[in-house]
C-alpha cells in the first residue's frame, strides 16, 4: 500500500479470526524525516483511534514498534493518514498474539 499523502483504506476481519488483543507491526518505507503516525480504528470506535508511530527509514524497509490492538471477528479495520502527511509505503501488516 502506498500513501502518497493523506488517505484511508479499510479491511474486514474474517469471521474465523479469534477476537482478542494482538500486537500490530507494519513493515514500512519512508524517505521524509517528518512523519505523522498511522491511525488505526477498529469497528466504529473512532474515539479510541490507535496511533502507530512511523519511523524515518531512509528509503529502507523497517518494522514499526508494536502497538496493542483489540480485534473482533467480522470487524472493519481502518488505516488512515491525516491531511499534510508525507509519503508512506507499507509492505505488510503483522498481527501477532500478545
N, C-alpha and C positions, 0 to 999 in steps of 0.2 A: 504494500500500500504506500502511496506517495502523497503526502500533504504538501502541496506547493506553497500553501499559505494556510488559511483557515478552512474549516470544513468538518464534516461528520460522516461516520459510517456506522451501521448497525448490524449486529449478528444475532441470530436466535440460538439460544442454548438448546441442544437436543433434549427431548423428554427423558432419555435414559441416563443423562448425566446426574450423578448424585448431588443433591443440594447440600452444600457445606461451604466452609471458608477455604479458599485457595490462595496461593501466593502467585501474583501475576508479575511476570517479567516480559519485557519486549526486547527483541533484537533490533536495534535502530542504527541509523547512519545520519549524521548531521554535518554541515560544513560551517554553520554560523555559531559564534560564541554566545549569542543572545537567544537562548531557547526558553520557551514557556512550557509548563507541564502539559502532558496529555491528560485530558479529562475523561473519566470513565463513569458512566451512570448505568446501574443495573435496574431494569424494570422502569417504573415510573418515579423512582426515588431521587429526583433531581436535587433535592435539598442536601443529600448526602453524597455528592459527587466526590469521586476519589481522584486525587492528583498523582500522576506518575511523573516524577522528575525526569527530564530528558537531558542527558549529558551532551557536551560538545565532543564529538568523536573524531574530529579532523578528517572526515570522509571515510573512516573505517567502521566496520560493523562492530557494535558493542552492546552488551546487555545492560538494561536499566537495573536499578536496585529493585528488589522485590517489594510489592505492596500487598497487604491482605485485601481480599475482595470476597464478599459473600455472594455466592451464585446459587440460584434456584433453577431447577429443571424447568424448561419451557420459557424462561425469562428472555428479555431482549437486553443485550449489552450494547451501549452506545459509546463510541470513542469519538472525541471531538477536540478541535483546536480553536482557540478564540481568534477574532479578527486581529490582524497585526502580527500573527505568528509567522515565523520563517520556516523554510523547508525542513521536512522530516520524512525520511523513508523508514518504513517498518517492514522487516523481513518476516518476522513471526512473533506470535503471542504464545507464551508458555504459561499454563495454569498448573501449578504443582500443588499436591496436597500439603496442607500446612501442619 
